[in-house]
């Protein structure tokens, strides 16, 4: 049995069902998907992604790549560029599929950029098997060592070593800021490097019609294997569930303690209670009368736009939320799906998806700050707004109970929790109570719509409970 029908819950359920086991997934919400859902949040006909919006790790996932999800309606849209990072001079840096084309836009840092990413990007397929896995003996030690020498650092130290000019430093800062930890902290460089590599290896695509189509494809494939799903089934106590050989929790430590704390040893429960949640997200969805009017034409080529100016500005923003402060100039992430997917809005209309990082469980309204940051690089943006929908950290948690205090990554991505989440344990997925396992993003390799947490948890179940590989 799996509690939670997010991507990791489905990944676990699918692998177990592929092995011929009977699997039931129970989901508290009416619709499956967790954070990978879509809805008309602003006006009728405007499809917005509730949380996750751009999905390079879904495309790059070693497990998802083995699944016939295209046969179940999943189609990815690939913009001409993965990312645009506009600057105040009216230009923008483009992160494109080609390493060489990207490097050509970085001036004198171009050769350094190629040296940083080229070999690793070419070998992403084998590298991903180790990066998106729990700590252990690498399958590909040469490439993992090459990645580790670069990624096991702070974003600041890596940027200082490789880049001298504003453009490359700014682009790298925006990628590293996805870590939601200060850019002076290890391993923020690794987060930025992974995103650069996926841009070159697979592109930052997104599902046509909405993120919900990832979840629907996973659901339909799981059902085709004989799996069962029960929605509107919120589990308050594990003892309420029917007997099963194993229970996998696609939820975070706080919820596990609430639901199954009486089944846990006091020592393990205390370790779970010490699990640290990360920064929160404050999100605004916009219905627009026209595309965002970017000053830099390059921005119209990209599905994702990072707004924050220079490395120093972005680093300051990420440092402030870590200190419990609200940034007056936040780093803002924007997705503009409708430039490339007309199915998401009425003819001629557009959507924009934007969020910034705030202290966990912050109650400060960041709507104006987000709009001002977009307006900074796209004068006239506010005049295009037809409607907007705001999701505070608390609202995100209500929508998806795994987003504790607005933390969309299942826990802080600090060095101490990178490979040892939720606790330091040889098998982090196996709870030391017979038949209980955790398969959420609170386990390695952490946040992202890649399903690898669920996949590795299911491997643990197969080995420990059934003696299967």
C-alpha beads as a LAMMPS data file, in Angstrom:
LAMMPS data file: protein, C-alpha beads

469 atoms
468 bonds

1 atom types
1 bond types

-500.0 500.0 xlo xhi
-500.0 500.0 ylo yhi
-500.0 500.0 zlo zhi

Masses

1 110.0

Atoms # bond

1 1 1 0.000 0.000 0.000
2 1 1 1.146 3.531 -0.802
3 1 1 -0.090 6.624 1.042
4 1 1 -0.003 9.578 -1.345
5 1 1 -0.550 9.704 -5.109
6 1 1 2.228 12.119 -6.049
7 1 1 4.939 11.260 -8.598
8 1 1 6.969 9.343 -6.013
9 1 1 3.945 7.423 -4.792
10 1 1 3.150 6.455 -8.360
11 1 1 6.769 5.526 -9.095
12 1 1 6.793 3.197 -6.100
13 1 1 3.405 1.737 -6.977
14 1 1 4.343 1.200 -10.612
15 1 1 7.574 -0.642 -9.848
16 1 1 5.830 -2.904 -7.323
17 1 1 2.965 -3.567 -9.754
18 1 1 5.464 -4.329 -12.521
19 1 1 6.795 -7.088 -10.269
20 1 1 3.329 -8.635 -10.094
21 1 1 2.379 -7.364 -6.642
22 1 1 -1.079 -6.078 -5.717
23 1 1 -0.795 -2.377 -4.930
24 1 1 -3.325 0.099 -3.550
25 1 1 -2.555 3.830 -3.542
26 1 1 -4.652 5.989 -1.227
27 1 1 -4.837 9.747 -1.751
28 1 1 -6.358 12.379 0.534
29 1 1 -7.377 14.703 -2.288
30 1 1 -10.064 14.200 -4.900
31 1 1 -7.460 14.330 -7.669
32 1 1 -4.117 12.519 -7.861
33 1 1 -0.799 14.259 -8.431
34 1 1 0.225 16.031 -5.233
35 1 1 2.119 19.106 -6.420
36 1 1 1.849 18.013 -10.044
37 1 1 -1.661 19.238 -10.758
38 1 1 -3.307 21.925 -12.868
39 1 1 -6.434 23.991 -12.387
40 1 1 -8.283 27.071 -13.604
41 1 1 -7.086 29.281 -10.770
42 1 1 -7.828 32.696 -12.261
43 1 1 -10.432 32.770 -15.050
44 1 1 -12.308 30.086 -17.013
45 1 1 -10.189 28.678 -19.821
46 1 1 -6.838 29.586 -18.229
47 1 1 -4.937 26.481 -17.115
48 1 1 -2.370 27.060 -14.368
49 1 1 0.012 24.575 -12.791
50 1 1 -0.609 24.457 -9.069
51 1 1 3.058 24.022 -8.158
52 1 1 5.568 22.325 -10.451
53 1 1 5.558 23.901 -13.894
54 1 1 8.766 23.062 -15.797
55 1 1 9.930 19.444 -15.780
56 1 1 13.500 18.707 -16.908
57 1 1 13.916 16.045 -14.223
58 1 1 10.788 14.227 -15.393
59 1 1 12.315 13.904 -18.850
60 1 1 15.750 13.096 -17.409
61 1 1 14.549 10.581 -14.794
62 1 1 16.191 7.168 -15.296
63 1 1 12.997 5.435 -14.101
64 1 1 10.430 7.556 -15.914
65 1 1 12.434 7.100 -19.115
66 1 1 11.616 3.376 -18.954
67 1 1 7.845 3.972 -18.791
68 1 1 5.570 4.237 -21.865
69 1 1 3.959 7.456 -20.627
70 1 1 3.592 8.827 -24.145
71 1 1 1.160 5.990 -24.810
72 1 1 -0.968 7.404 -22.001
73 1 1 -1.214 10.914 -23.393
74 1 1 1.938 12.599 -22.079
75 1 1 3.550 14.949 -24.607
76 1 1 6.357 17.344 -23.737
77 1 1 6.728 20.810 -25.236
78 1 1 10.287 22.019 -25.745
79 1 1 10.773 25.808 -26.043
80 1 1 13.603 27.099 -28.224
81 1 1 15.597 27.871 -25.082
82 1 1 15.281 26.383 -21.617
83 1 1 15.979 29.611 -19.781
84 1 1 16.344 33.327 -20.260
85 1 1 18.003 35.511 -17.632
86 1 1 17.399 39.200 -18.396
87 1 1 19.704 41.952 -17.170
88 1 1 19.134 45.639 -16.581
89 1 1 20.972 46.604 -19.773
90 1 1 18.051 45.255 -21.809
91 1 1 19.776 42.032 -22.889
92 1 1 19.301 38.481 -21.637
93 1 1 21.425 35.374 -21.296
94 1 1 19.969 32.283 -22.985
95 1 1 20.472 28.714 -21.778
96 1 1 20.020 26.609 -24.889
97 1 1 20.223 22.909 -25.690
98 1 1 23.585 23.441 -27.396
99 1 1 26.506 23.978 -25.030
100 1 1 28.336 25.892 -27.752
101 1 1 25.413 28.230 -28.484
102 1 1 25.005 28.948 -24.789
103 1 1 28.718 29.590 -24.386
104 1 1 28.677 31.986 -27.351
105 1 1 26.385 34.293 -25.366
106 1 1 28.699 34.426 -22.356
107 1 1 31.502 36.519 -23.792
108 1 1 34.956 35.752 -22.442
109 1 1 33.430 33.228 -19.989
110 1 1 32.287 31.017 -22.864
111 1 1 35.298 28.714 -22.826
112 1 1 35.115 28.356 -19.048
113 1 1 31.451 27.461 -19.347
114 1 1 32.215 24.733 -21.867
115 1 1 34.924 23.400 -19.583
116 1 1 32.431 23.303 -16.711
117 1 1 29.561 21.460 -18.381
118 1 1 30.457 19.919 -21.740
119 1 1 31.754 16.482 -20.757
120 1 1 29.206 16.053 -17.981
121 1 1 26.299 17.050 -20.232
122 1 1 27.388 14.542 -22.881
123 1 1 27.319 11.814 -20.235
124 1 1 24.199 12.833 -18.335
125 1 1 22.553 9.488 -19.060
126 1 1 25.067 7.557 -16.969
127 1 1 25.676 10.363 -14.496
128 1 1 21.972 10.575 -13.596
129 1 1 22.042 6.998 -12.298
130 1 1 24.316 8.166 -9.475
131 1 1 23.112 11.730 -8.905
132 1 1 19.464 10.657 -8.602
133 1 1 20.216 7.843 -6.176
134 1 1 20.962 7.333 -2.481
135 1 1 24.538 7.570 -1.257
136 1 1 26.533 4.493 -2.194
137 1 1 29.272 3.151 -4.405
138 1 1 28.899 5.005 -7.741
139 1 1 28.038 2.969 -10.805
140 1 1 30.045 5.443 -12.845
141 1 1 32.865 6.568 -10.539
142 1 1 34.764 8.597 -13.147
143 1 1 31.869 10.849 -14.082
144 1 1 30.577 11.048 -10.519
145 1 1 34.009 12.149 -9.332
146 1 1 34.109 14.785 -12.071
147 1 1 30.692 16.034 -10.997
148 1 1 31.590 15.946 -7.324
149 1 1 34.758 17.971 -7.770
150 1 1 32.663 20.753 -9.285
151 1 1 29.351 20.371 -7.502
152 1 1 30.542 19.719 -3.960
153 1 1 30.944 23.434 -3.374
154 1 1 28.993 26.603 -2.865
155 1 1 27.582 28.376 -5.886
156 1 1 29.674 31.396 -4.982
157 1 1 32.951 29.504 -4.943
158 1 1 32.174 27.770 -8.243
159 1 1 31.132 31.038 -9.900
160 1 1 34.229 32.792 -8.588
161 1 1 36.431 30.034 -9.961
162 1 1 34.921 29.753 -13.447
163 1 1 33.356 33.104 -14.306
164 1 1 34.522 36.700 -14.388
165 1 1 31.693 38.507 -16.165
166 1 1 28.167 39.402 -15.087
167 1 1 26.288 37.291 -17.638
168 1 1 27.607 33.841 -16.775
169 1 1 27.654 34.554 -13.054
170 1 1 24.045 35.752 -13.105
171 1 1 22.786 32.767 -15.075
172 1 1 24.538 30.333 -12.767
173 1 1 23.189 32.111 -9.690
174 1 1 19.610 31.710 -10.906
175 1 1 20.089 27.993 -11.455
176 1 1 21.784 27.468 -8.106
177 1 1 19.030 29.411 -6.331
178 1 1 16.649 26.526 -7.066
179 1 1 18.379 24.903 -4.086
180 1 1 16.547 27.412 -1.839
181 1 1 19.657 27.641 0.350
182 1 1 22.195 30.483 0.490
183 1 1 24.530 30.574 -2.491
184 1 1 27.457 30.695 -0.073
185 1 1 26.452 27.247 1.233
186 1 1 27.497 23.789 0.078
187 1 1 25.969 22.100 -1.987
188 1 1 24.214 24.969 -3.796
189 1 1 26.648 24.556 -6.715
190 1 1 25.432 20.999 -7.299
191 1 1 21.824 22.140 -7.731
192 1 1 22.846 24.741 -10.282
193 1 1 25.064 22.315 -12.134
194 1 1 22.339 19.655 -12.387
195 1 1 19.946 22.155 -13.955
196 1 1 22.548 23.272 -16.480
197 1 1 23.277 19.662 -17.418
198 1 1 19.619 18.756 -17.872
199 1 1 19.101 21.823 -20.067
200 1 1 21.804 20.565 -22.416
201 1 1 20.993 16.873 -22.152
202 1 1 17.180 16.835 -22.346
203 1 1 15.908 20.431 -22.288
204 1 1 13.558 22.076 -19.812
205 1 1 10.321 20.819 -21.273
206 1 1 6.826 20.822 -19.849
207 1 1 3.662 18.789 -20.540
208 1 1 1.258 20.033 -23.167
209 1 1 -2.021 20.963 -21.496
210 1 1 -0.685 21.206 -17.949
211 1 1 1.442 19.451 -15.332
212 1 1 -1.622 17.368 -14.466
213 1 1 -0.917 15.284 -17.570
214 1 1 2.212 13.842 -15.963
215 1 1 0.099 12.634 -13.057
216 1 1 -2.691 11.389 -15.295
217 1 1 -0.241 9.398 -17.433
218 1 1 1.336 7.852 -14.329
219 1 1 -2.135 7.087 -12.968
220 1 1 -3.358 5.447 -16.162
221 1 1 -0.215 3.376 -16.603
222 1 1 -0.409 2.237 -12.971
223 1 1 -4.048 1.219 -13.450
224 1 1 -3.118 -0.662 -16.630
225 1 1 -0.773 -2.791 -14.498
226 1 1 -3.657 -3.792 -12.254
227 1 1 -3.027 -1.210 -9.536
228 1 1 -5.843 0.334 -7.521
229 1 1 -6.356 3.945 -6.410
230 1 1 -8.666 5.296 -3.742
231 1 1 -9.028 9.092 -3.618
232 1 1 -10.694 11.251 -0.952
233 1 1 -9.087 8.927 1.565
234 1 1 -7.153 10.908 4.155
235 1 1 -5.240 8.642 6.530
236 1 1 -5.358 9.898 10.111
237 1 1 -4.001 6.748 11.719
238 1 1 -2.117 3.912 10.079
239 1 1 -4.148 1.421 12.097
240 1 1 -7.211 2.393 10.020
241 1 1 -5.682 0.829 6.908
242 1 1 -6.321 -2.746 5.800
243 1 1 -3.543 -5.242 6.429
244 1 1 -0.709 -5.215 3.893
245 1 1 2.809 -6.570 3.558
246 1 1 4.275 -3.081 3.360
247 1 1 3.139 0.550 3.626
248 1 1 5.027 3.274 1.759
249 1 1 4.567 6.888 2.840
250 1 1 4.727 9.476 0.058
251 1 1 4.569 12.110 2.792
252 1 1 7.077 13.985 4.961
253 1 1 8.455 13.121 8.424
254 1 1 6.086 15.451 10.293
255 1 1 3.090 13.652 8.794
256 1 1 4.557 10.201 9.397
257 1 1 4.995 10.983 13.086
258 1 1 1.372 12.127 13.245
259 1 1 -0.026 9.103 11.413
260 1 1 2.262 6.313 12.601
261 1 1 4.215 7.704 15.550
262 1 1 2.929 4.980 17.860
263 1 1 4.539 2.373 15.583
264 1 1 7.974 4.033 15.744
265 1 1 10.721 3.679 18.307
266 1 1 11.246 6.775 20.446
267 1 1 14.758 7.248 19.082
268 1 1 13.654 7.130 15.434
269 1 1 10.661 9.361 16.117
270 1 1 12.905 11.962 17.749
271 1 1 15.212 11.890 14.733
272 1 1 12.267 12.470 12.414
273 1 1 11.077 15.339 14.587
274 1 1 14.464 17.017 14.117
275 1 1 14.093 16.928 10.330
276 1 1 14.538 20.439 9.009
277 1 1 12.108 21.956 6.521
278 1 1 13.353 24.570 4.095
279 1 1 12.277 27.922 2.755
280 1 1 8.718 28.468 1.671
281 1 1 7.377 29.517 -1.713
282 1 1 5.033 32.419 -2.391
283 1 1 3.315 31.942 -5.754
284 1 1 1.181 34.066 -8.045
285 1 1 -0.602 32.860 -11.195
286 1 1 -1.556 35.469 -13.769
287 1 1 -4.114 35.500 -16.555
288 1 1 -2.786 37.938 -19.173
289 1 1 -4.246 39.774 -22.145
290 1 1 -0.973 39.369 -24.049
291 1 1 2.502 37.904 -23.558
292 1 1 4.753 39.431 -20.919
293 1 1 6.300 42.478 -22.700
294 1 1 9.958 41.717 -22.077
295 1 1 12.551 44.370 -22.876
296 1 1 14.963 41.648 -24.016
297 1 1 13.680 39.822 -27.092
298 1 1 15.603 36.705 -26.052
299 1 1 13.060 36.147 -23.273
300 1 1 10.404 35.228 -25.833
301 1 1 12.443 32.143 -26.772
302 1 1 12.415 30.596 -23.303
303 1 1 9.835 28.709 -21.273
304 1 1 11.475 29.777 -18.012
305 1 1 12.732 33.218 -17.051
306 1 1 14.842 33.955 -13.970
307 1 1 14.481 37.458 -12.560
308 1 1 17.026 38.770 -10.119
309 1 1 19.686 40.672 -11.990
310 1 1 23.239 39.943 -10.900
311 1 1 24.766 37.112 -8.915
312 1 1 25.134 39.449 -5.949
313 1 1 21.447 40.443 -6.000
314 1 1 20.252 36.846 -6.185
315 1 1 22.667 35.758 -3.453
316 1 1 21.401 38.533 -1.187
317 1 1 17.780 37.484 -1.768
318 1 1 18.487 33.830 -0.955
319 1 1 20.548 34.787 2.092
320 1 1 17.719 36.895 3.513
321 1 1 15.037 34.219 3.568
322 1 1 17.509 31.863 5.245
323 1 1 17.871 34.497 7.990
324 1 1 14.101 34.734 8.376
325 1 1 13.930 38.050 6.543
326 1 1 11.787 39.184 3.613
327 1 1 13.693 40.337 0.566
328 1 1 12.638 43.644 -0.896
329 1 1 14.127 42.535 -4.197
330 1 1 13.333 38.796 -4.391
331 1 1 14.644 36.313 -6.897
332 1 1 11.575 35.448 -8.994
333 1 1 11.064 32.400 -11.184
334 1 1 8.646 32.788 -14.100
335 1 1 7.177 30.173 -16.442
336 1 1 5.426 31.320 -19.625
337 1 1 3.821 28.178 -21.012
338 1 1 1.373 29.765 -23.424
339 1 1 4.098 31.127 -25.700
340 1 1 4.611 27.486 -26.677
341 1 1 1.360 25.743 -25.661
342 1 1 -1.783 27.495 -26.839
343 1 1 -4.015 24.875 -25.183
344 1 1 -3.558 26.551 -21.786
345 1 1 -5.451 29.799 -22.470
346 1 1 -8.203 31.232 -24.703
347 1 1 -7.077 32.353 -28.159
348 1 1 -4.742 35.342 -27.971
349 1 1 -4.533 35.193 -24.167
350 1 1 -1.657 34.029 -21.973
351 1 1 -0.703 32.780 -18.541
352 1 1 2.279 33.444 -16.312
353 1 1 3.405 31.362 -13.343
354 1 1 5.687 33.095 -10.847
355 1 1 7.023 32.519 -7.374
356 1 1 9.731 33.640 -4.989
357 1 1 11.368 32.174 -1.888
358 1 1 10.353 33.331 1.595
359 1 1 10.971 32.118 5.152
360 1 1 9.110 28.929 5.986
361 1 1 5.479 29.639 6.868
362 1 1 5.854 33.351 6.098
363 1 1 2.630 35.366 6.133
364 1 1 3.999 38.384 4.229
365 1 1 2.202 39.205 0.965
366 1 1 4.816 39.159 -1.805
367 1 1 2.429 39.838 -4.695
368 1 1 3.565 43.406 -5.268
369 1 1 7.242 42.485 -4.961
370 1 1 6.835 39.755 -7.580
371 1 1 4.949 42.074 -9.925
372 1 1 7.570 44.806 -9.478
373 1 1 10.384 42.410 -10.295
374 1 1 8.626 41.324 -13.505
375 1 1 7.855 44.957 -14.357
376 1 1 11.547 45.784 -13.922
377 1 1 12.420 43.612 -16.904
378 1 1 9.080 43.909 -18.725
379 1 1 7.689 47.447 -18.488
380 1 1 3.931 47.412 -18.969
381 1 1 3.475 43.948 -17.479
382 1 1 0.961 45.146 -14.902
383 1 1 -1.249 46.543 -17.644
384 1 1 -1.548 43.030 -19.137
385 1 1 -2.989 41.428 -15.987
386 1 1 -6.597 40.273 -16.330
387 1 1 -6.708 38.329 -13.080
388 1 1 -4.380 36.736 -10.568
389 1 1 -4.438 33.990 -7.971
390 1 1 -2.159 34.089 -4.944
391 1 1 -0.855 31.089 -3.028
392 1 1 0.872 31.845 0.262
393 1 1 3.021 29.181 1.949
394 1 1 0.014 28.222 4.078
395 1 1 -2.218 27.980 1.002
396 1 1 0.336 25.752 -0.727
397 1 1 0.359 23.463 2.300
398 1 1 -3.440 23.299 2.257
399 1 1 -3.308 22.338 -1.422
400 1 1 -0.613 19.735 -0.837
401 1 1 -0.007 18.630 2.749
402 1 1 3.605 17.692 1.887
403 1 1 4.466 21.384 1.460
404 1 1 5.112 22.035 5.135
405 1 1 5.219 25.800 5.627
406 1 1 5.404 26.217 1.871
407 1 1 8.516 24.030 1.500
408 1 1 8.061 22.496 -1.951
409 1 1 11.227 20.352 -1.741
410 1 1 10.245 18.003 1.078
411 1 1 12.926 19.385 3.390
412 1 1 15.886 21.755 3.366
413 1 1 18.515 20.894 0.761
414 1 1 21.396 21.438 3.146
415 1 1 24.583 19.382 3.107
416 1 1 23.518 17.550 6.268
417 1 1 20.250 16.497 4.590
418 1 1 21.443 15.912 1.043
419 1 1 22.050 12.157 1.267
420 1 1 20.933 11.546 4.840
421 1 1 17.296 12.535 4.560
422 1 1 15.186 11.991 6.550
423 1 1 17.806 10.519 8.926
424 1 1 21.319 9.098 8.582
425 1 1 20.704 5.456 7.783
426 1 1 22.190 2.874 5.418
427 1 1 18.749 2.339 3.901
428 1 1 17.021 5.727 4.295
429 1 1 13.740 4.404 2.862
430 1 1 13.201 1.630 5.424
431 1 1 11.583 2.784 8.656
432 1 1 12.745 0.658 11.601
433 1 1 9.276 -0.758 12.123
434 1 1 8.174 -3.882 10.295
435 1 1 6.779 -3.166 6.842
436 1 1 6.990 0.654 6.936
437 1 1 8.834 2.727 4.320
438 1 1 9.116 6.351 3.262
439 1 1 9.166 7.185 -0.451
440 1 1 8.633 10.962 -0.590
441 1 1 11.019 13.758 -1.558
442 1 1 12.128 13.745 2.078
443 1 1 14.383 10.849 1.010
444 1 1 17.303 10.824 -1.455
445 1 1 17.667 12.275 -4.021
446 1 1 15.222 14.925 -2.756
447 1 1 12.862 17.321 -4.469
448 1 1 11.966 17.374 -8.150
449 1 1 9.466 15.534 -10.322
450 1 1 11.682 12.560 -11.094
451 1 1 10.063 9.714 -9.154
452 1 1 13.442 8.374 -8.060
453 1 1 12.623 8.568 -4.337
454 1 1 9.654 6.297 -4.948
455 1 1 11.638 4.024 -7.233
456 1 1 14.435 3.459 -4.697
457 1 1 11.959 3.006 -1.848
458 1 1 10.146 0.339 -3.851
459 1 1 13.487 -1.393 -4.495
460 1 1 13.991 -1.479 -0.739
461 1 1 10.536 -3.021 -0.249
462 1 1 11.168 -5.658 -2.888
463 1 1 14.463 -6.652 -1.287
464 1 1 13.420 -6.560 2.375
465 1 1 9.865 -7.870 2.192
466 1 1 9.863 -10.151 -0.848
467 1 1 13.493 -11.100 -1.426
468 1 1 13.290 -9.678 -4.944
469 1 1 15.600 -7.404 -6.915

Bonds

1 1 1 2
2 1 2 3
3 1 3 4
4 1 4 5
5 1 5 6
6 1 6 7
7 1 7 8
8 1 8 9
9 1 9 10
10 1 10 11
11 1 11 12
12 1 12 13
13 1 13 14
14 1 14 15
15 1 15 16
16 1 16 17
17 1 17 18
18 1 18 19
19 1 19 20
20 1 20 21
21 1 21 22
22 1 22 23
23 1 23 24
24 1 24 25
25 1 25 26
26 1 26 27
27 1 27 28
28 1 28 29
29 1 29 30
30 1 30 31
31 1 31 32
32 1 32 33
33 1 33 34
34 1 34 35
35 1 35 36
36 1 36 37
37 1 37 38
38 1 38 39
39 1 39 40
40 1 40 41
41 1 41 42
42 1 42 43
43 1 43 44
44 1 44 45
45 1 45 46
46 1 46 47
47 1 47 48
48 1 48 49
49 1 49 50
50 1 50 51
51 1 51 52
52 1 52 53
53 1 53 54
54 1 54 55
55 1 55 56
56 1 56 57
57 1 57 58
58 1 58 59
59 1 59 60
60 1 60 61
61 1 61 62
62 1 62 63
63 1 63 64
64 1 64 65
65 1 65 66
66 1 66 67
67 1 67 68
68 1 68 69
69 1 69 70
70 1 70 71
71 1 71 72
72 1 72 73
73 1 73 74
74 1 74 75
75 1 75 76
76 1 76 77
77 1 77 78
78 1 78 79
79 1 79 80
80 1 80 81
81 1 81 82
82 1 82 83
83 1 83 84
84 1 84 85
85 1 85 86
86 1 86 87
87 1 87 88
88 1 88 89
89 1 89 90
90 1 90 91
91 1 91 92
92 1 92 93
93 1 93 94
94 1 94 95
95 1 95 96
96 1 96 97
97 1 97 98
98 1 98 99
99 1 99 100
100 1 100 101
101 1 101 102
102 1 102 103
103 1 103 104
104 1 104 105
105 1 105 106
106 1 106 107
107 1 107 108
108 1 108 109
109 1 109 110
110 1 110 111
111 1 111 112
112 1 112 113
113 1 113 114
114 1 114 115
115 1 115 116
116 1 116 117
117 1 117 118
118 1 118 119
119 1 119 120
120 1 120 121
121 1 121 122
122 1 122 123
123 1 123 124
124 1 124 125
125 1 125 126
126 1 126 127
127 1 127 128
128 1 128 129
129 1 129 130
130 1 130 131
131 1 131 132
132 1 132 133
133 1 133 134
134 1 134 135
135 1 135 136
136 1 136 137
137 1 137 138
138 1 138 139
139 1 139 140
140 1 140 141
141 1 141 142
142 1 142 143
143 1 143 144
144 1 144 145
145 1 145 146
146 1 146 147
147 1 147 148
148 1 148 149
149 1 149 150
150 1 150 151
151 1 151 152
152 1 152 153
153 1 153 154
154 1 154 155
155 1 155 156
156 1 156 157
157 1 157 158
158 1 158 159
159 1 159 160
160 1 160 161
161 1 161 162
162 1 162 163
163 1 163 164
164 1 164 165
165 1 165 166
166 1 166 167
167 1 167 168
168 1 168 169
169 1 169 170
170 1 170 171
171 1 171 172
172 1 172 173
173 1 173 174
174 1 174 175
175 1 175 176
176 1 176 177
177 1 177 178
178 1 178 179
179 1 179 180
180 1 180 181
181 1 181 182
182 1 182 183
183 1 183 184
184 1 184 185
185 1 185 186
186 1 186 187
187 1 187 188
188 1 188 189
189 1 189 190
190 1 190 191
191 1 191 192
192 1 192 193
193 1 193 194
194 1 194 195
195 1 195 196
196 1 196 197
197 1 197 198
198 1 198 199
199 1 199 200
200 1 200 201
201 1 201 202
202 1 202 203
203 1 203 204
204 1 204 205
205 1 205 206
206 1 206 207
207 1 207 208
208 1 208 209
209 1 209 210
210 1 210 211
211 1 211 212
212 1 212 213
213 1 213 214
214 1 214 215
215 1 215 216
216 1 216 217
217 1 217 218
218 1 218 219
219 1 219 220
220 1 220 221
221 1 221 222
222 1 222 223
223 1 223 224
224 1 224 225
225 1 225 226
226 1 226 227
227 1 227 228
228 1 228 229
229 1 229 230
230 1 230 231
231 1 231 232
232 1 232 233
233 1 233 234
234 1 234 235
235 1 235 236
236 1 236 237
237 1 237 238
238 1 238 239
239 1 239 240
240 1 240 241
241 1 241 242
242 1 242 243
243 1 243 244
244 1 244 245
245 1 245 246
246 1 246 247
247 1 247 248
248 1 248 249
249 1 249 250
250 1 250 251
251 1 251 252
252 1 252 253
253 1 253 254
254 1 254 255
255 1 255 256
256 1 256 257
257 1 257 258
258 1 258 259
259 1 259 260
260 1 260 261
261 1 261 262
262 1 262 263
263 1 263 264
264 1 264 265
265 1 265 266
266 1 266 267
267 1 267 268
268 1 268 269
269 1 269 270
270 1 270 271
271 1 271 272
272 1 272 273
273 1 273 274
274 1 274 275
275 1 275 276
276 1 276 277
277 1 277 278
278 1 278 279
279 1 279 280
280 1 280 281
281 1 281 282
282 1 282 283
283 1 283 284
284 1 284 285
285 1 285 286
286 1 286 287
287 1 287 288
288 1 288 289
289 1 289 290
290 1 290 291
291 1 291 292
292 1 292 293
293 1 293 294
294 1 294 295
295 1 295 296
296 1 296 297
297 1 297 298
298 1 298 299
299 1 299 300
300 1 300 301
301 1 301 302
302 1 302 303
303 1 303 304
304 1 304 305
305 1 305 306
306 1 306 307
307 1 307 308
308 1 308 309
309 1 309 310
310 1 310 311
311 1 311 312
312 1 312 313
313 1 313 314
314 1 314 315
315 1 315 316
316 1 316 317
317 1 317 318
318 1 318 319
319 1 319 320
320 1 320 321
321 1 321 322
322 1 322 323
323 1 323 324
324 1 324 325
325 1 325 326
326 1 326 327
327 1 327 328
328 1 328 329
329 1 329 330
330 1 330 331
331 1 331 332
332 1 332 333
333 1 333 334
334 1 334 335
335 1 335 336
336 1 336 337
337 1 337 338
338 1 338 339
339 1 339 340
340 1 340 341
341 1 341 342
342 1 342 343
343 1 343 344
344 1 344 345
345 1 345 346
346 1 346 347
347 1 347 348
348 1 348 349
349 1 349 350
350 1 350 351
351 1 351 352
352 1 352 353
353 1 353 354
354 1 354 355
355 1 355 356
356 1 356 357
357 1 357 358
358 1 358 359
359 1 359 360
360 1 360 361
361 1 361 362
362 1 362 363
363 1 363 364
364 1 364 365
365 1 365 366
366 1 366 367
367 1 367 368
368 1 368 369
369 1 369 370
370 1 370 371
371 1 371 372
372 1 372 373
373 1 373 374
374 1 374 375
375 1 375 376
376 1 376 377
377 1 377 378
378 1 378 379
379 1 379 380
380 1 380 381
381 1 381 382
382 1 382 383
383 1 383 384
384 1 384 385
385 1 385 386
386 1 386 387
387 1 387 388
388 1 388 389
389 1 389 390
390 1 390 391
391 1 391 392
392 1 392 393
393 1 393 394
394 1 394 395
395 1 395 396
396 1 396 397
397 1 397 398
398 1 398 399
399 1 399 400
400 1 400 401
401 1 401 402
402 1 402 403
403 1 403 404
404 1 404 405
405 1 405 406
406 1 406 407
407 1 407 408
408 1 408 409
409 1 409 410
410 1 410 411
411 1 411 412
412 1 412 413
413 1 413 414
414 1 414 415
415 1 415 416
416 1 416 417
417 1 417 418
418 1 418 419
419 1 419 420
420 1 420 421
421 1 421 422
422 1 422 423
423 1 423 424
424 1 424 425
425 1 425 426
426 1 426 427
427 1 427 428
428 1 428 429
429 1 429 430
430 1 430 431
431 1 431 432
432 1 432 433
433 1 433 434
434 1 434 435
435 1 435 436
436 1 436 437
437 1 437 438
438 1 438 439
439 1 439 440
440 1 440 441
441 1 441 442
442 1 442 443
443 1 443 444
444 1 444 445
445 1 445 446
446 1 446 447
447 1 447 448
448 1 448 449
449 1 449 450
450 1 450 451
451 1 451 452
452 1 452 453
453 1 453 454
454 1 454 455
455 1 455 456
456 1 456 457
457 1 457 458
458 1 458 459
459 1 459 460
460 1 460 461
461 1 461 462
462 1 462 463
463 1 463 464
464 1 464 465
465 1 465 466
466 1 466 467
467 1 467 468
468 1 468 469
